[in-house]
Amino acid sequence: MRDAVRQLRSVAELAGRDLLHEWRASLCLALAIAAVLAPLLVLFGLKSGIVDILTARMKSDPRNLEIVWRLNGSLDRDWLERLRANPRVGFAVPSTRTLAATLDLAAADGKGLEDVDLMPTDTGDPLFGVEDAVPQGLGELALTHEAADKLGVSAGMSVEGVVYRNLHQQRQVLRLSLRVSAVLAESVHSGWGAFVSLPLLEALEHYRDGYAVPELGVADGASPTSGASRYARLRLYARSLEAVPGLAESLRAQGYDVSTRSKDIELVKNIDHALSFLFRLIAGGGIAGCVLSLGASLWASVERKRRDLALLRLVGIRNTVLAGFPAIQAAGVAAAGIALAFAAYFAAAEAINRTFRADLSREEFVCRLLPNDGVTAAFLTESLAVLAALIAVAAVLRIEPGESLREN
């Protein structure tokens, strides 16, 4: 065993010295590997970077997680609780009828908006960032960017909410002082809208329906009916992009008319599949050509050194140990090619990312190769190089010690 290890060490040393002695040929082989591997690394980096950007942007936009309720229905509390317990659900809050979920708003300077859409919200609402204050209770609301801009207000200011109803053949007006708890970013929600707590939305619906609403200071009207509350709509968000299709299909199977941004999600998946197919196609052709070229070069090298290798057999080097000569050279050439390829990749990736830097955030890269992918590429390259050396290994195994004596 020790003798075999010693012989293998000697063969490895000879293989390395031979590569250095024929450095021009070795460099050409390394450049050939780099010429195939570098474009593949750039292509894979572009695939990963572009798909990662699209996926990250979709995940960062909570609207892609939303499952939109199209029609008013009749949802009870028990059903809502079961829905919230579904692991695919990230956020769910019920809402009142569409016609009852509006409010006129007026700022202190006289600017106003009519029929502003009201949407329910609660703690954990994905539309609200960490720094945004979710409105609580009956005296707060959050405005969309367009609504706040039209009213000329910002977070911390107050607006007046106005609601009308006809009761006992008289037109009644309810005025509420509401504090603006937050102004949502324009990218989060477009249009004139306001987010309020569910208790405030329910209280406004009761007021419009002609009930007395003591919590809003309204004593006139019928007494609220007792019984389990039912809701007409729902603001619903899936826990992840992957959960959106399944959750939507589950609701449709129960007879609810819902819609999602599934087309946008499928578009990203299709782009990923298309780029993966192109990568496999180009990589397959390039790798096949590189393996054949390297294998042929190593076989030719063995044929040139046939007498020298036979002499090594004659002095006692085992046939199986000597077969490692071309395999070791293949691994060495591949290592040099990998180093050159990664150097070219990093230069190309830097140039590409600099070109598109103005359109990207600090965490985004158009061309990005993950460490695991880089290690995998290097390992596969080394493995294929050694595989390519099998042609030369077979030639070495056929060398007889006597050839060193027969040839001049």
QUIFENGI-V345624 format. One record per helix or strand of 3 or more residues. SS is the DSSP state (h for helix, s for strand). FROM is the first residue (numbers start at 1). LEN is the number of residues. If there is no record, write none. Layout:
# QUIFENGI-V345624
ss = <SS SS>
from = <FROM FROM>
len = <LEN LEN>
This chain:
# QUIFENGI-V345624
ss = <h h h s h s s s s h s s s h h s h h h h h h h h h>
from = <2 23 62 66 77 89 102 112 140 145 158 170 193 198 214 233 241 262 306 319 324 357 371 390 403>
len = <20 38 4 4 8 7 5 10 4 7 10 14 5 11 3 6 13 43 9 4 32 3 18 8 4>
